[in-house]
Amino acid sequence: MGIVAGLDSSAEFTRIVVCDADTGAVLRQGYAPHPGEPKATDVDPQAWLLSLGEAAGGGLLEGVQAIGVSAQQNGLVPLDPQGGLVRPAMVGNDKRAQVAAADLVEAFGGRQAWAEAVGSVPQAGQPVAKLRWLARSEPENAQRVAMLLQPHDWLVWQLLGRPVRRTTDRGAASATGYWSAGTGAYRPDLVELALGHQAVLPEVLGPADPAGTTPEGLLISAGTGETMAAAFGLGLGPGDAVVSLGASGSVMAVHHEALADPQGLITSFADATGMHLPVVHTSNAVRALRGTAEMLGAESLEELSALALKSTPGSSGLVLLPYLEGERTPQLPHTAGTLSGLRRESMKPEHLARAAFEGMLCSLADAMDVLRGRGVEVRRVFLLGAAAGLPAVQAIAPSVFGAQVVVPQPADYAARGAARQAAWALGVARGTLSPAAPPAWQGAAAQVFEPGEELAVGQAVRQQYAATREQTHPGAFGA
């Protein structure tokens, strides 16, 4: 059918993959870091264009017929009536907006009211919280804001030559805090609550809709947020969940409907295909492993993993509740971690090492159970993050999660997902693909681990963990 490209503009770099539109085979790749401070929370969006131009150098896009754009979420690009920047883009999990987020929760009547309205409770990183911060901290700038875009929206708009029509997709829109994945509609009242006045919002496109065509005839697809693009690039479908192992953790699954959670534990995203991506976050994941490694004098997580495998399931009775930075799931923001079950025979480095791995994975299994408790089916779990390659994680995770575990090979899945979306839009435009079914690209290369005979062992480990959690924090997950 042709050649397509996927562009992923993350927080620190731009990656581009050029793929065969029929098979998804990667033909060429490009990369460039963003200029400027990597961890900055105020960024000139021109830096994203400079990085894009560098990544696309050397004729990388020659012969490409369609481009899809994925970009960092938790970004807000405020524009004036002429389409100019009011101030630098606000990006990242901006801690400046923590008070603003809490203020919005109270102003709209609490967590349940927000969850029912848009499927999520305001967090500091979300555009809606950034708007509230802007209104409170930079009122003159806030008054000038007439149009709101996210990073992927802004990049698509630039690629198309800044047309009058501005667009987004349902995946990116669902991360704003003022669009509901459940109703498929904006909540302008929440924009006004946050900003103090109304602003123009981009048109929300369907998964296979084009955003437009460049003067050169290059089709630009709707684009989406980085999370949604990565899910699409991995080839997730119903029954699949993704466990992300960063310093903090998250569990995300594909589901047929949006989930409004009265407690606000679930963030209800839309995906890039017409389905939904409910997500549950934990405050602690790999940070619990790093802290344990430091305590034991292990020089690396690989060394900690090897030490943990010298222990046995259940860690000789040791249980680590890894709530080192407080916890989001369950909602225990001011608590600390707990090490329980100390006996003379359990006070060995290998048992503490294994307790750290079991505690991290049991905490994530708790988060997964929040989704399962709402009817989300999980048959297969994709593990992402550098820690997914640790032998102790691969040995323990299948039985603790009670599901097949897939560890994909490292790849640019967000860029690949953006390219797959471009192929879909191109195929629909040419009449060779249906708007209801994306191109069937080959799935990610991966290692697969089955729970097998260890399933009962994993259940026992979880029961030991749950008993300790309930004794230490009774009723943390409600009735």
HELIX and SHEET records of a PDB file:
HELIX    1   1 GLN A   46  ALA A   55  1                                  10    
HELIX    2   2 LYS A   95  ALA A   97  5                                   3    
HELIX    3   3 GLN A   98  ALA A  107  1                                  10    
HELIX    4   4 ARG A  111  VAL A  118  1                                   8    
HELIX    5   5 PRO A  127  SER A  137  1                                  11    
HELIX    6   6 PRO A  139  ARG A  144  1                                   6    
HELIX    7   7 PRO A  151  LEU A  159  1                                   9    
HELIX    8   8 ARG A  170  ALA A  173  1                                   4    
HELIX    9   9 PRO A  188  LEU A  195  1                                   8    
HELIX   10  10 GLU A  226  LEU A  234  1                                   9    
HELIX   11  11 VAL A  286  LEU A  296  1                                  11    
HELIX   12  12 LEU A  301  ALA A  308  1                                   8    
HELIX   13  13 SER A  315  GLY A  317  5                                   3    
HELIX   14  14 ARG A  344  SER A  346  5                                   3    
HELIX   15  15 PRO A  349  ARG A  372  1                                  24    
HELIX   16  16 ALA A  386  GLY A  389  5                                   4    
HELIX   17  17 PRO A  391  PHE A  401  1                                  11    
HELIX   18  18 TYR A  413  ARG A  430  1                                  18    
HELIX   19  19 GLY A  452  GLU A  454  5                                   3    
HELIX   20  20 LEU A  455  THR A  472  1                                  18    
SHEET    1   A 6 VAL A  26  PRO A  33  0                                        
SHEET    2   A 6 PHE A  13  ASP A  20 -1                                        
SHEET    3   A 6 ILE A   3  SER A   9 -1                                        
SHEET    4   A 6 ALA A  66  ALA A  71  1                                        
SHEET    5   A 6 LEU A 219  SER A 221  1                                        
SHEET    6   A 6 PRO A 210  THR A 213 -1                                        
SHEET    1   B 5 VAL A  26  PRO A  33  0                                        
SHEET    2   B 5 PHE A  13  ASP A  20 -1                                        
SHEET    3   B 5 ILE A   3  SER A   9 -1                                        
SHEET    4   B 5 ALA A  66  ALA A  71  1                                        
SHEET    5   B 5 THR A 224  GLY A 225  1                                        
SHEET    1   C 2 ASP A  42  VAL A  43  0                                        
SHEET    2   C 2 ALA A  89  MET A  90 -1                                        
SHEET    1   D 2 VAL A  77  LEU A  79  0                                        
SHEET    2   D 2 MET A 147  LEU A 149 -1                                        
SHEET    1   E 2 THR A 167  ASP A 169  0                                        
SHEET    2   E 2 GLU A 203  LEU A 205  1                                        
SHEET    1   F 2 TRP A 179  SER A 180  0                                        
SHEET    2   F 2 ALA A 185  TYR A 186 -1                                        
SHEET    1   G 7 ILE A 266  ALA A 270  0                                        
SHEET    2   G 7 HIS A 276  THR A 282 -1                                        
SHEET    3   G 7 GLY A 249  ALA A 253 -1                                        
SHEET    4   G 7 GLY A 239  LEU A 245 -1                                        
SHEET    5   G 7 VAL A 378  LEU A 384  1                                        
SHEET    6   G 7 GLN A 404  PRO A 408  1                                        
SHEET    7   G 7 ALA A 446  PHE A 449 -1                                        
SHEET    1   H 2 VAL A 319  LEU A 321  0                                        
SHEET    2   H 2 THR A 338  SER A 340 -1                                        
END                                                                             
